[in-house]
Amino acid sequence: MAISYPLTIPNQEFASMSMRLVRTTGFSESPFTYNQQVYQHSGAQWQAEVTLPPLTYAQAREWEAFFISLRGRRGTFLMGNPLVTAPQGTVSTAVLSGAASANDTSITVDGMTSGDTILAGDYFQLDNHLYMAVEDTTFTTSGDIVFEPPLKAAQADDTALTLANPKGLWRMTSDQFGWNINNASIYGFTFACVEAN
């Protein structure tokens, strides 16, 4: 049976995770007047480095198979922030109210209960991409979510947002991958990945 991407990571019990959003911004500054010109390009990409806790040989085998199955940068996998299992706000369901276009940073949603909230810092998933609300919103039965990064692709009306355990689509940053084994047969894994399109 052929490998089917995206893979699901064995678990999200990380020892540590470093996550950032990278943007491309054109910037110039006059050396004489210090006047600045800034141009924000639409591109934005999540990046992460993850260190797993020390693993025994039995525990490491599943991770070894996972990394080898990715075939370097070819394969993709789903992963989220391990601390984000639900929104900080009270919203539990939301669907798009109308279509949304690629590069939008605000969407109208409905399907909530009046008084539901989404708070700045809440993550959600749309079409296997990870987004973060950047403003607090209290809904009636509908409302707008302002978020970053911009939508990767157009979304159809009534598309559901994943609010519980949201995940994004990732790929490794290199075609080479290895791990450490010490004399107590304990394995160490650290990997770097970027958001996949």
Secondary structure, 3 states (H helix, E strand, C coil): CCCCCCEECCCCCCCEEEEEEEEEEEEEECCCCCCEEEEEEEEEEEEEEEECCCECHHHHHHHHHHHHHCCCCCCCEEECCCCCCCCCCCCCCCEECCCECCCCCEEEEECCCCCCEECCCCEEEECCEEEEECCCEECCCEEEEEEECCCCCCECCCCECECCCCCEEEEECCCCCCCEECCCCCEECEEEEEECC
